Amino acid sequence: MVRPISAIINTNALKNNLKIIKNIAFKSKIWSVLKSDAYGHGIKNIYPFINDNSDGFAVLTLDEAILLRNSGCNKPILLLEGFFNKKELYLIYKYYLTITLHSKWQLNALIKYKSRYPINIYIKINSGMNRLGFPTNKIFKIINIIKNNLNVFKISLMTHFAETTINSNFIKKQINNIKKYINNYYYFSCSFANSGAILWHKYAHYDWVRTGIILYGASPTGIWKDIDKKKIKPVMTLKSKIISIQKIYPGQIVGYNCRYSSNKKRKIGIVACGYADGYPKSIKNKTFVLVHGVKARILGDISMDMITIDLLNIPKAKIGSSVELWGDNIKIDDVAKSANTIGYELMCSLSKRVPRILK
Ligand SMILES: *Cc1c(COP(=O)(O)O)cnc(C)c1O
């Protein structure tokens, strides 16, 4: 028997989410962000269903970009951090990729490189997040250095926002920092907005938005109800089955470190999903899964390959019963919150050993 865990990828939800994003950012073109193997969903699973409604794809590594080209993608592909070594330039030109320039060493490598045709360049502006990018007061100088270089076709401007919550004022500050130094910046194509800015800060959309997490149906804030109103749907359902049932009596414990001790007679289920699958070990008490349409509490510690759940109120539950760890009913944002993290991390940490199945 195959181990029963799998991640179901709901391609209708994916297409639905992209349509919603397109409607919200109707004036902008869309970079669909496929880094980290499409946030754990698998680039190959996601790409065919979003190709038509995306204007380009943003990835982190050259391998991801080449995989897309080899899958037949002929739309723009953006390397979000450009190159990590100037040796990559050969393949960047060969596969006609768009690159981000965020550091002086990249700039120097680019202008010295001998290519036979030019590619598109995104200049990354550090507008206040203080992670990647050139200071705002240097952007004009950099544009002047590269604008007549034979390796460079179109120059665009890019920045990343540090805070995109519904009521954040920081986006405005970051945009103002850019405006202060680049008076005619609207002369260039601009890509500033990530998911949070797409949903809640229309003035920040500009020419190209970059959509990641909401494409996959989790919240940029980590709070599900923030995106529920927008009709965004979870794309991934992590599900497994009960592989054993135990009866425990008052005073008996469950699992490692005796973390849970029962106060009464209780039926418990053992589910084939553990931290080696990417289920977070750090969840707090009162985290739930779904069995026969009923929320069942997780009891005790998460093991490498198993978790234990309370079946006291679910008499129907038996060996083979299906269990939803996260998905349409148990929101990944809620599991993440219980583990002190965000849906992004859970998606990206889903282990290779969990088969992804298209629905
Ligand atoms: C990951 C990433 C995004 C997408 O962010 P979401 O919050 O998932 O929409 C956009 N821009 C850059 C530079 C990124 O690295």
The ligand as an ORCA input file, in Angstrom:
! r2SCAN-3c Opt
* xyz 0 1
  C       8.510     36.463     -3.383
  C       8.497     37.781     -3.992
  C       7.281     38.352     -4.419
  C       5.935     37.715     -4.159
  O       5.534     38.029     -2.854
  P       4.061     37.604     -2.338
  O       3.936     38.245     -1.005
  O       4.088     36.111     -2.235
  O       3.100     38.088     -3.339
  C       7.330     39.573     -5.073
  N       8.508     40.213     -5.274
  C       9.682     39.698     -4.863
  C      10.939     40.462     -5.116
  C       9.724     38.477     -4.201
  O      10.888     37.990     -3.808
*
